[in-house]
Amino acid sequence: MTHAAATPYAEAATSNHLFPGGPLPWAAHVLAVTARPGQESAELGRLLYAFRRRGASLALLTLTHGEASPLNSTCELLETIRPWELQVAAGLLGISALMVADYADGKLNRYHTTELTERVRRAIRAHAAGLLLVIEPAGADPDDAAVARAVASAAEQTGVPVLARLPRAGRSGWHVELGADAAAARAVQRSALAAHASQAEAQSRTQRRIDRQDDREQLRWLVPPRRLFG
């Protein structure tokens, strides 16, 4: 393992100012990439549900088994139980293709970006991804930032845009109204999160956050579609 080299994100300033509302980008095949199991539910659950409701085929690449978590409410090893929990959550979210890589949880920033990028590129090819989805890297933990660097690099090489989901405190991007799907999306997200039973001790706070959410998600382009450049 070597330390990751910094990779700049492609940005389109005109596409990332805060709109009062905007559409959810459409793609036939959406690939979400996360650092560890549980993030697909806690952070991306409502968006994944919304994409699926709009007819997208969903795939998920999780780069670690989540074994570095200090929590374990089961008697199983985390590296064994967390991928199994992820399978259950993925089924609830409508994810049809699931990949769990074997990188070290909590140490993704120690891998060279080119290595992680190639893993993402393989997933893009395998699932003909037309859109990549990640957690906003600004202010994120080092593993999430490493994921974003690798996904952005793979996207720039393949021409596939990257959408980042922002916390509602974010000051860029645009709001997507979930509308009539909001209540169902929240219920599915809660069920998917509960599938991660080994992390039950930390779920009450996340569930309260989910319950406080309104009917919007905030997004920005990490790597915009090339058509935005004219």
C-alpha positions as CSV (number, residue, x, y, z in Angstrom):
1,M,0.0,0.0,0.0
2,T,1.1,3.5,-0.7
3,H,-0.3,6.9,0.2
4,A,-3.0,8.2,-2.2
5,A,-2.1,10.9,-4.5
6,A,-4.4,13.9,-4.6
7,T,-6.8,13.9,-7.5
8,P,-8.7,17.1,-8.4
9,Y,-12.4,16.8,-8.9
10,A,-13.8,18.1,-12.1
11,E,-16.4,20.9,-11.3
12,A,-18.8,22.9,-13.3
13,A,-19.4,26.1,-11.2
14,T,-22.5,27.0,-13.2
15,S,-24.1,23.6,-12.4
16,N,-23.5,23.6,-8.7
17,H,-25.1,26.8,-7.3
18,L,-28.1,26.3,-5.1
19,F,-31.3,26.0,-7.0
20,P,-34.6,26.1,-5.1
21,G,-35.4,22.8,-6.7
22,G,-34.4,20.6,-9.6
23,P,-34.9,17.2,-11.2
24,L,-33.3,13.9,-10.2
25,P,-30.9,13.1,-13.0
26,W,-31.9,10.0,-14.9
27,A,-29.8,7.0,-15.9
28,A,-30.7,3.5,-16.8
29,H,-27.9,2.1,-14.7
30,V,-26.8,3.8,-11.4
31,L,-23.7,2.6,-9.5
32,A,-23.3,3.7,-5.9
33,V,-19.8,3.5,-4.3
34,T,-19.3,3.6,-0.6
35,A,-16.5,2.9,1.9
36,R,-18.3,0.4,4.1
37,P,-21.6,-1.4,4.7
38,G,-24.4,0.7,6.2
39,Q,-23.6,3.9,4.3
40,E,-25.8,2.8,1.4
41,S,-28.8,2.8,3.9
42,A,-27.9,5.7,6.3
43,E,-26.7,8.1,3.7
44,L,-28.0,7.1,0.3
45,G,-31.1,5.1,1.1
46,R,-33.7,7.6,0.0
47,L,-31.9,8.5,-3.2
48,L,-31.4,4.8,-4.2
49,Y,-35.1,4.2,-3.6
50,A,-35.9,7.3,-5.7
51,F,-33.7,6.1,-8.6
52,R,-35.2,2.7,-8.5
53,R,-38.7,4.1,-8.6
54,R,-37.8,6.0,-11.7
55,G,-36.8,2.8,-13.4
56,A,-33.0,2.7,-12.9
57,S,-31.1,-0.5,-12.3
58,L,-29.0,-0.2,-9.2
59,A,-25.6,-1.6,-8.4
60,L,-23.4,-1.0,-5.3
61,L,-19.7,-1.3,-4.8
62,T,-18.6,-1.2,-1.2
63,L,-14.8,-1.1,-0.8
64,T,-14.5,-2.7,2.7
65,H,-16.2,-5.1,5.0
66,G,-16.7,-2.5,7.7
67,E,-14.5,-4.4,10.1
68,A,-13.0,-1.3,11.8
69,S,-16.3,-0.3,13.5
70,P,-16.0,-0.2,17.3
71,L,-19.5,-1.5,17.6
72,N,-20.8,-5.1,17.3
73,S,-24.2,-6.1,18.8
74,T,-23.8,-9.7,17.5
75,C,-21.5,-12.6,18.4
76,E,-20.1,-12.7,14.8
77,L,-17.0,-11.2,13.4
78,L,-17.7,-7.9,11.8
79,E,-15.9,-8.9,8.6
80,T,-18.2,-11.8,8.3
81,I,-21.6,-10.4,9.4
82,R,-21.5,-6.9,7.9
83,P,-21.4,-8.1,4.2
84,W,-24.3,-10.4,5.0
85,E,-26.2,-7.5,6.6
86,L,-25.4,-5.5,3.5
87,Q,-27.0,-8.2,1.3
88,V,-30.3,-7.9,3.2
89,A,-30.2,-4.0,3.1
90,A,-29.4,-4.1,-0.6
91,G,-32.4,-6.3,-1.3
92,L,-34.7,-3.9,0.6
93,L,-33.3,-0.9,-1.4
94,G,-33.8,-2.6,-4.8
95,I,-30.1,-3.0,-5.5
96,S,-29.7,-5.8,-8.1
97,A,-25.9,-6.1,-8.2
98,L,-23.7,-6.0,-5.1
99,M,-19.9,-6.1,-4.9
100,V,-17.9,-6.0,-1.6
101,A,-14.2,-5.5,-2.1
102,D,-11.5,-6.5,0.4
103,Y,-9.7,-3.3,1.1
104,A,-8.9,-2.4,4.8
105,D,-11.6,-0.5,6.6
106,G,-10.4,2.8,8.0
107,K,-7.3,2.7,5.8
108,L,-8.5,3.5,2.3
109,N,-6.5,6.6,2.2
110,R,-3.3,4.4,2.4
111,Y,-4.1,2.8,-1.0
112,H,-2.9,4.6,-4.1
113,T,-5.7,6.3,-5.9
114,T,-4.9,4.5,-9.1
115,E,-5.5,1.1,-7.5
116,L,-8.9,2.1,-6.1
117,T,-9.7,3.9,-9.4
118,E,-9.2,0.7,-11.4
119,R,-11.5,-1.2,-9.0
120,V,-14.2,1.4,-9.7
121,R,-13.5,1.3,-13.4
122,R,-14.1,-2.5,-13.4
123,A,-17.5,-2.0,-11.7
124,I,-18.4,0.7,-14.2
125,R,-17.7,-1.7,-17.1
126,A,-19.4,-4.6,-15.5
127,H,-22.7,-2.8,-14.9
128,A,-22.6,-0.3,-17.9
129,A,-23.0,2.5,-15.3
130,G,-24.4,5.7,-16.7
131,L,-24.3,7.6,-13.4
132,L,-22.1,7.2,-10.3
133,L,-23.4,8.1,-6.8
134,V,-21.2,8.9,-3.8
135,I,-21.4,10.6,-0.4
136,E,-20.2,14.3,-0.5
137,P,-16.5,14.2,0.3
138,A,-16.1,17.7,1.7
139,G,-15.6,17.3,5.5
140,A,-16.0,13.5,5.2
141,D,-13.9,11.0,7.0
142,P,-10.7,9.9,5.2
143,D,-12.2,6.7,3.8
144,D,-15.1,8.6,2.2
145,A,-12.7,11.2,0.7
146,A,-10.6,8.3,-0.7
147,V,-13.7,6.8,-2.3
148,A,-14.6,10.2,-3.8
149,R,-11.1,10.6,-5.3
150,A,-11.2,7.2,-6.9
151,V,-14.7,7.6,-8.2
152,A,-14.0,11.0,-9.6
153,S,-10.8,9.7,-11.3
154,A,-12.6,6.7,-12.8
155,A,-15.4,9.0,-14.0
156,E,-13.1,11.4,-15.7
157,Q,-11.4,8.5,-17.5
158,T,-14.7,6.9,-18.6
159,G,-16.9,9.9,-19.2
160,V,-19.5,8.9,-16.6
161,P,-20.8,11.7,-14.4
162,V,-20.7,11.6,-10.6
163,L,-23.4,12.8,-8.3
164,A,-22.7,13.5,-4.6
165,R,-25.3,13.5,-1.9
166,L,-24.8,16.5,0.4
167,P,-25.9,16.9,4.0
168,R,-28.7,19.4,4.2
169,A,-26.3,21.9,5.7
170,G,-24.4,22.1,2.4
171,R,-24.3,25.4,0.6
172,S,-24.0,24.2,-3.0
173,G,-25.9,22.0,-5.4
174,W,-29.6,21.7,-5.8
175,H,-32.6,20.3,-4.0
176,V,-34.5,17.3,-5.4
177,E,-38.1,17.0,-4.3
178,L,-39.1,13.4,-3.6
179,G,-42.8,14.3,-3.6
180,A,-45.2,11.4,-3.3
181,D,-42.3,9.0,-2.9
182,A,-40.9,10.7,0.2
183,A,-42.9,8.7,2.9
184,A,-42.2,5.3,1.2
185,A,-38.5,6.2,0.7
186,R,-38.1,7.0,4.4
187,A,-39.8,3.7,5.4
188,V,-37.5,1.7,3.1
189,Q,-34.5,3.6,4.3
190,R,-35.4,2.8,7.9
191,S,-35.9,-0.9,7.1
192,A,-32.6,-1.1,5.2
193,L,-30.7,0.6,8.1
194,A,-32.2,-1.8,10.6
195,A,-30.8,-4.7,8.6
196,H,-27.4,-3.7,9.9
197,A,-28.0,-5.3,13.3
198,S,-24.4,-5.4,14.3
199,Q,-24.5,-1.6,14.4
200,A,-27.7,-1.3,16.4
201,E,-26.1,0.7,19.2
202,A,-25.5,3.6,16.8
203,Q,-28.8,3.4,14.9
204,S,-31.1,5.4,17.2
205,R,-29.5,8.7,16.4
206,T,-29.5,7.9,12.6
207,Q,-33.1,6.9,12.8
208,R,-34.0,10.2,14.5
209,R,-32.1,12.1,11.7
210,I,-34.1,10.1,9.1
211,D,-37.4,11.0,10.8
212,R,-36.5,14.7,10.8
213,Q,-35.8,14.8,7.1
214,D,-38.2,16.7,4.9
215,D,-39.1,15.6,1.4
216,R,-36.0,16.9,-0.3
217,E,-32.4,15.6,-1.0
218,Q,-29.5,17.9,-1.7
219,L,-27.1,17.0,-4.5
220,R,-24.2,18.4,-6.5
221,W,-22.1,17.3,-9.4
222,L,-18.7,16.0,-8.3
223,V,-18.0,15.2,-12.0
224,P,-20.6,16.8,-14.2
225,P,-22.0,15.3,-17.4
226,R,-19.9,16.5,-20.3
227,R,-22.9,18.1,-22.0
228,L,-22.8,20.8,-19.2
229,F,-19.6,22.2,-20.7
230,G,-21.5,23.0,-23.9
